[in-house]
Amino acid sequence: MAILPDWPAWALYTFLGLASFTVVVASVQYVRDKGNSESAEKPRGEQAPAFRAFQRQYLTVYTIIMMADWFQGTNMYTLYSSYGVNISALFLSGFLSGACWAGPVGFWIDKYGRKKSCIVYLVLEIIINICEHWNNFGILWISRILGGITTCILFTGFEAWMMSEHRKRGFPEEWAADTFGKASFINGLSAITAGILAQVCADYIGEIGPFQAAIALTALAFVFVVQWPENYGGSENKEEDTKAAAWNLIRSDRKAFLLGAVNALFEGSMYSFVFMWVPTMLGALKGSPLPNGLVFASMMTCISLGGVLFSPSMLLSVAPAEYLGVGCFVVGALALLVPVFTSDLIFVLVAFLVFETCVGIFQPCGGVLRSKVIPDHLQGSVMNMFRIPLNTLVCVGTLLTDYYPARFVFGVITVWMLIGAGLQLAVIKALAVKDDVKTKKAK
């Protein structure tokens, strides 16, 4: 008879409680969605079946690629640790690569096609996961450099394809919120599933097992993506024209600049948090073992919960996405402030779970706002330009952990979040000016 893992009661009950609560909230959301026929964000009418089919086409691929990405993320640290290589150098190389390649990759996505960029992503990911099989720093370093490139495509290329295709097929702009909300929910579920299956792969095959599973999933995604229609952005002439148009938009459109800064601050804080939560929880446990997988699953459940809460029948029925973004920054900042003042396990755990719920809400918020502000033909270029400051913030946050105590670094991240809240308020003001101009022109 199999012996159940000796998980601490606090961790097990936290996960089961969050999972149960998320199921209840998701059920309430489903019932409210069926009864809510007034919301502009709810797909309905003659176009609804075609939209649902398109949504399934995109979310099927999104589910597979995110699960493959989580398979790598859950065991990358332990794999490199087993190799005895310089882990910090490899991670920093990946983030610096992302910062350096963000601009060119964005231009290529728009210029040469979103579908092609997604295919390039899948091919590179297979190469990266093959490289992880060698205990050789040079080969692993190359995999991290390529990883910086693929990360840029992962978080911009697929979304750019989806939004362009959404508009090409004539679906209402408001319906994009439904897709972004479902994507956030799926991202959390993918992370939970990947975490559990990655542990099984590692137990049976070794630390490299999850990376082999990621290769199989990436190959599966390739089968679906090659069937997608192609769409483009950028200029029909030269790549330089696309670059000039993207830079001109950032310089001249206050909304685009503010929105890019807001996303960089939130995601920079989020990725810095990733490096902080494990040592902080270990400190709070004061020598007791940390069930990493179970706590990670609880956090990912919170991301799914955030995706459900964002839906048109839940928080979006109370406030528009731009206002929800302010709430995410403020509540997230308060949550990250907790470990600055206390190391109590319960307080720290609750704070981290609240922050991850904010992440789950903010991700679709950002997607909706990007669809409102960034023109379709420049989406890949502009989104990737702002991954330069994002990756810079992550590098700063990572380096700070090497020289300063966790409390100080959490204080720095909290300041970033508060600055982001202020900029998000400026986004609201800028969007209000845009709406006023449209109203006057209509009159």
N, C-alpha and C positions, 0 to 999 in steps of 0.2 A: 504494500500500500504506500502510495506517495506521501511524503511528509510535507505538510504545508510550510511555506516560508515563515520564519519566526519574525513577523513584522510587529513593530511597536503598536500598541493599541491606538495611540493618538494619531499616528499616520494612517492606519487602516480606517478608523472611524471618520477621519477627515475626508479621505477619498470617497468612501461609501456615501457619506452625507452630501458631499458636493455633487457626486454623480446622481444621486436620487433627486436632489433639488433641481439640477439641470434638466432631468427628465420631466419633472413636474412643470418647470417653466416652459420647456419646449412643447409640452402638451397644451398648456394654456395658450401659447403663441399659435399653435395649429388651429385650435378652436376659434380664437379671435380672428385669425386670417380668413377662415371660412365665413365668418359672420361679418367681416369688415368689407363692405362693398363701396365705401366712399373714398378710401385712401387712394391718392393718385399713384402711390408707389406700388400698389397691389396690381399685378398683371390680371387683366380680365378682358372680356370681349372677344372679337373674332381673331385677334392676333395672339391671344394667350396660348393656344396650343403650339403655334410655331415658336413662340418665345420659350416655352418650357422645353421644347426639343432642342433649341439652340443652347439653352442654359445647361441642359444635361450634357450636350456635346462638350462644352467648356469645362464644367465642373468634374466630369469624369477624368479628364486629363489633369486638372488641378489637383484632384484627390491623389492620383498616382504619383505625380511629381513631388508633391509636398510630403507624402509618406516616404518616398525614396530619400528626400532631403533629411527628414527626421531620422531615418535609419542611420545615416552617416553621423548626424549631430550627436546622437545619444552615446556613441561609442568612440568618437574620434579621439577624445582626450585619453581614454584608457588604452586605445590602440597605440598611440604615440608614446604613452608612458611605458607600455610593454616593450617598445622598441628602444627606449632609453635615449631618445633624441631631445633636442631643445624645443620643448612644446611652445613656449612663449614666442620664440623666434618664428616658428611656423605660422602661428595664429596671426601675429602682427604682419607677417609677409602677405597673408591673405587679405587682410583689411587694407593694407597699403596698395596692394594690387587693385583692389576694388576702387580705391580712390583715384588711382592713376588711369584706369581703363574706363571709368564711368562715362566720361565725355565721349570718347570715340565710339564706344559700344552703343550709346544712345543714338548717335547719328547713323550708325550702320543699321540699327533696328528699323529706323524710319526710312532710310534710303533704299535698302536692299530687300526689305520685306519682313513683316513680323513672323510669318510662318517659317521662313528660312532661318530667322534668328532662334526660334524655338527648337528647330531641328539641330542647329549648331550647338545649342545648349545641351540637348540630349546626347549628342555624339561626344562632346567634351566631358560630360558627366561620366559616361562609360569609361573614357580614358582615365579620368581622375581616380575612379574607384579601382581600376586595374593597377594604377601607380601605387595605391595604398598597400598593395601586397608586398612591396619591397621595403625591407628595413635598411633604407639608404637615404640619408638626409637630403642629398641632391635631388633624388627622384621625388621625395615627399615635398621638397620645396617647390619643384615644378608643379606638383599637383595643387599646392596652395595658391600659386600664381594663377593657374588656370581656374581655380576655385573663385578667385576674386572676379574674374571675367564672367563666369557662369552665374554668380550671385547677382550681378548687374542685370543679366538677361532674365533670370528667374522672377525678379520682383518688378520688372518693367515690360519685358517683351510679351509675356502671356497676357498681362492686363491690357497692354496696348492693342493686341490682336482682338481681344474680347470686346473692348469698347468700340473699336473701328467697325467690327462686324455687326455689333449691336446697332450702330447708327446706319450702316449700309443697308440693313434689313428693315429699317424704318420703325424700329421699336421706340416707344416713348422713353425719353431720357430718365424719367423718374423710376422706371422699372430696373435700372441698373442697381439701385439700392438693394433690391431683392437678391440679386446675384452676389453683391459684395457681402451682404449679411450671411448668406448661405456659405460662401467661401470661408468666412471667418469661423463659422461653426464647424465646417469640415476640416479646417486646418487643425483645430483642437482635437477632434476625433482622430485625425491622421497621426498626430503626435502621440496620443495615448496608445493607439494600436501599434504604432511603430516601436514605441518604448517597450511594450510587452513582447512583441515578436523579435525585436532586436536582442532582448535578453535570452530568448529561446535559441536564436541563432548563435549567440556567443557561447551559450552553454554546450551546444552540440558541435559547433565548428571551431570555436575560438573567437578572439576579438575581431578577426577579419570577417567573420560570418555575416554581420549586418551589412557590410560593404558589398558582399556578393549578392545579397538579397536586393540591395539598391540597384545593382547592375541589371538584374532581372526586371525590376519594376520600371527602370528607365527604358529598357528595350520595349516593354509593353506600351509605355506612353508613346514611343516612336511610332508604333503601329497606328495609333489614333491620330497623331498630329499630321502625318503625311496625307491624311484624308481631308485636312482642313483646306478651305480656300485661302488664297494669299490676299493680303491687303498691305498697303504701303502708306507711308507718310512722307514728310520731307519734300524736297524740290525735285522736279523732273530733270533739272539740269546738272548742277554739280553739288558734291558733298559740302563744299564751302558755303553754298547758298543755304543749305539746311542749318549749318552751324551759325551762320549770321542771323537767320530767322529766329533760331532758338535763343541766342544771346540777346537779340533785340527784344524778344518777348519778355525775358526776365528783367531787362533794364527798363522797359517802357510800361509794362503791366504790373502795377503794384500788387495786384491779387496773386499773380503767378509767383512773384518774388517772395511774398509773405507765406504763401502756401508751401513753397519749397523749403523755406526756413523752418516752418512749423513741423513738417514731416521729418526733416533732418534732426531737429531737437528731440522729438518724441522717440524716433527709432534709435538715435544715438544713445539716449538714456536707456532704452529697452535693451540694446545689445550690451551696454556696459553693465546693466543689472545681471545679465546672464553670467558674467564672470564673478559676480559678487555673492550670489545667493547661497552657493554651496559652502564656502568658508564661513559665511555669516551664520548659517544654520548649524554648522559644526561647533562654532563658538557658543551658540545658544544652548546646544545640547551638553556642553561641558564634559566631553569625553564619551558620551553615549553614542552608539552607532547611528548613522544617518541612513535611512532607507531611501537612497537617491531616487530610485525608480518610482516609488510610491508617491513621494513628494512631487516629483516631476509630473506624474500623472494627474495629481491634484491641480497643479498649476495649469496644465493643458486643459483640464476640465473647465477651469475658469475662463480660458480663452473661448471655448465653445459656448459657455454661458453668456459671455459678452456678445458673441455673434447672434445668439438667440434674442438677447435683450435689444439689440440694435434694430430688429426687424420692423417693417412698416406698421405692424399692429401693436408694437410695444413702445419703446422709447421714441421712435420716429413719429408716433402719433401724438407725442407730448411736445417735442421740440425738433427743429430741423437739425441736420447733421452738423452744421457749423457751431451750433450752441452745445450740442453733445460733445464736440471736440474740446470746448473750454472745460466742461465738467470732467472729462478724462484727464486733462492736464492738472487741474486743481486737486481732484481726488487722488490721482496718481502721485502728485507731489507730497500730499499729506501722508500717504502710505509709505513712501520712501523716506520720509522724515522720522518714522518710528524707530528704525535701527540706529539712528543718530543718537537717540536719547536712552534706549533700553536694549538689553540683550535677552530679555525674557522670551522664552520659546513661543508661548502662545501669542503674545503681541507681535513678534516678528513674523510668525507663520501667517497670521491673519492679514498683516500688512502686505506680505508678498502675494497672497491670494487676491486681495483687493486690487493690487497693481496689475496682476495678470488679467483680471476681469476688465480693467480699463484698457489693456492692450487689445482684448477681444472686441471691445466696442470701438476703439479708435481706428483699427485697421479698415473696417468698412466705411467709417466716417471719412478717412483720408481718400479712399477710392471714389466716393461720391463727390467730394469736393474737387478732386483732380478732374473728374469728368465734366464738371461745371466750368472750370477755369482754363485748363490746358487744351488748346485746339488739337483735334484728332491727328492732323498731319505732323505735329511736333511732339506728340505725347512721349514717345520713347526718348527723344533727345533731351527734353526739359526734365523729365523724371530722373534720368541718369545724371544730369549735371548736378542735381542736389544730393546725389549719393557721394559726391566728393566731400562736402562738409560733414555728411553723416558718418562716413568711414573715418574722417579725421577725428570726430568726437569720440568714436569708439576706440581709436588708437590712444587718445588722451586718457580716456577712462581706464583702459587696460594698463597703461604705463603708471598711472597714479596708484593702482593697487600694489605695484612693486615697491613704492616708496612711502606710502602713507597708510594709516590704519583705515579699516573699512568705514568707520563712522565719518571720517573726513570725506571719503569718496562719495558716500551716500549724500552728504551735505552738498557736494558739488553737483551731483546729478539732480538733486532737488531744485537747486538754483536753475539748472537748465530747463526743468519742467515748468517752473514759474515764469521764466522768460517766454517759454512756449505758450503758456496761457495768455500772456500779454499780447503776443503776436497773433494768437488765434482770435482775440477780441478785435485786433486790427483787421484781420481777414473778414470778420463779420461786417465791420464798418465799410470796408472796400466793396464787399458784395452788395451792401445796401445802396451804395452810390451807383453801382452798375444797374441795379433794379430800378432806381429812380430815373436813370437815363432812358431805360427801355420804356418806362411808363410814359415819360414826356414825349418820346418819339411816337408811341402808339396814339397819343392824343393829337 
